[in-house]
Amino acid sequence: MGENLYDFIQRIRVEKSANLLLYQPDMSVTEIALHCGFSSSSIFARAFRNRFGMSATSYRKTFSKNSKMKSKDGKELNKPDCYDKDNPITIGSLKERALLSIKIEIKSFQAFHVAYYRLLTGYQKGVYNPEITESFKKVENWVASRNLFSSTTLSMGITYDNPDITVSDKCRYDAAFTIPEGTTEASGEIGVQDIQGGVYAVCRIEVSKDHPFELAISKLGESVDYLYGSWLPDSGFQLADKPCLEIYYHGNDVQEDQFVIDYCLPIILD
């Protein structure tokens, strides 16, 4: 990760707190500090200011999708222009997106048992990354070589960081395929893990294969913005403490002429 263990843990805690400040308005700053593992409000306040260059209260008040806030090291925290500037296809403001017929379904998933490759070189939201494609190919070859594919196999991306908060080269991504429960031994670059089941808000992205796959990824980025920035604050749900999922459908699961992706946001039901 290019960080010592203490710095990594501290950064993840502070960045998790930033997510909660933005997307859980009912939680107080003190509640967020304790929830993220800080022993006191004062320790949290120093850590947050060191990371973001402002207090947690100011961060919550001044954040907007149209601002380009920077961390103390000068790197951008929000990237409203992270999509392809040469081929602009963004929908527009969050209010405009809310007028679209974006359907969000609440679904309950069982746990997933997966083989995965963890990409540690980062990614940007809504921007196609060929390294992610190569990561999926590595896992696909590993699964195929062991005859672990079946009619129920799913391919999925597992995202641990918010590119609006975590600098892009620190964002972690697992490229994964579901495998039978009895498969427990990993090898080489491929690991095996269980992804918790639970309740998710699911947004489906469908793009004709007449268009490049990059368009599907850009629309995925737009859907993420809509879910976090517009749908979640008004939904009454809270974020669950686990990663988001991108489920990629293919074969008999979808029409042959479409790219189909489900973006799955983990939530807690009251």
Long-range contacts (C-beta under 8 A, 24 or more apart in sequence): 1-120, 1-170, 10-47, 11-51, 11-170, 13-37, 13-38, 13-47, 14-47, 14-48, 14-51, 14-52, 15-51, 15-161, 15-162, 15-165, 15-166, 17-44, 17-48, 17-56, 18-48, 18-52, 18-59, 18-162, 18-165, 19-162, 19-165, 19-239, 20-239, 21-56, 21-59, 21-60, 21-63, 22-60, 22-63, 22-228, 23-228, 23-232, 23-233, 23-239, 24-238, 24-239, 25-60, 25-233, 29-56, 29-57, 29-60, 32-56, 52-77, 65-93, 65-94, 65-225, 65-229, 71-167, 75-167, 77-164, 77-165, 77-167, 78-164, 79-124, 79-125, 79-163, 79-164, 79-168, 82-124, 82-125, 82-126, 82-127, 82-163, 82-221, 83-126, 83-127, 83-218, 83-221, 83-222, 84-127, 84-214, 84-218, 89-215, 89-218, 89-219, 90-218, 90-222, 91-222, 94-225, 94-226, 94-229, 94-230, 95-230, 97-222, 97-225, 97-226, 97-230, 98-226, 98-230, 102-203, 102-223, 102-226, 102-231, 103-203, 103-204, 104-201, 104-202, 104-203, 104-227, 104-231, 105-201, 105-202, 105-204, 106-199, 106-200, 106-201, 106-202, 106-267, 107-199, 107-200, 107-202, 107-264, 108-197, 108-198, 108-199, 108-200, 109-197, 109-198, 109-199, 109-200, 109-264, 110-197, 111-194, 111-195, 111-196, 111-197, 112-154, 112-156, 112-176, 112-178, 112-194, 112-195, 112-197, 113-178, 113-179, 113-180, 113-181, 113-183, 113-192, 113-193, 113-194, 113-195, 114-156, 114-158, 114-174, 114-176, 114-177, 114-178, 114-179, 114-192, 114-193, 114-194, 114-195, 115-139, 115-142, 115-143, 115-148, 115-176, 115-177, 115-179, 115-183, 115-186, 115-190, 115-191, 115-192, 116-158, 116-174, 116-175, 116-176, 116-177, 116-190, 116-191, 116-192, 116-193, 117-174, 117-175, 117-176, 117-189, 117-190, 117-191, 118-172, 118-173, 118-174, 118-191, 119-172, 119-173, 119-174, 119-175, 120-172, 121-169, 122-167, 122-168, 122-169, 122-170, 122-171, 123-163, 123-168, 123-171, 123-173, 124-163, 124-168, 124-171, 125-163, 125-164, 125-221, 125-224, 125-225, 126-217, 126-218, 126-219, 126-220, 126-221, 126-222, 126-224, 127-217, 127-218, 127-221, 128-213, 128-214, 128-217, 128-218, 132-157, 132-173, 132-175, 135-173, 135-175, 136-175, 138-175, 138-189, 138-190, 139-175, 139-176, 139-177, 139-190, 140-177, 142-187, 142-188, 142-190, 143-177, 143-179, 146-183, 148-177, 148-179, 148-180, 148-183, 149-177, 150-180, 151-252, 152-178, 153-177, 153-178, 153-179, 154-178, 154-247, 154-248, 154-249, 155-247, 155-248, 155-250, 156-195, 156-245, 156-246, 156-247, 156-248, 157-245, 157-246, 157-248, 158-195, 158-243, 158-244, 158-245, 158-246, 159-243, 159-244, 159-245, 159-246, 160-243, 162-228, 195-242, 195-243, 195-245, 196-242, 198-240, 198-242, 198-266, 199-240, 199-266, 199-267, 199-268, 199-269, 200-245, 200-264, 200-265, 200-266, 200-267, 201-227, 201-231, 201-232, 201-235, 201-237, 201-264, 201-265, 201-267, 202-262, 202-263, 202-264, 202-265, 203-227, 203-262, 203-263, 203-265, 204-260, 204-261, 204-262, 204-263, 205-259, 205-260, 205-261, 205-262, 205-263, 206-258, 206-259, 206-260, 207-258, 207-259, 208-257, 208-258, 208-259, 209-256, 209-257, 209-258, 209-259, 210-257, 213-259, 216-259, 216-261, 220-246, 220-261, 220-263, 223-263, 224-263, 227-263, 227-265, 228-265, 232-265, 232-267, 235-267, 236-270, 237-267, 237-268, 237-269, 237-270, 238-267, 238-268, 239-265, 239-266, 239-267, 239-268, 240-266, 240-267, 240-268, 241-266, 242-266
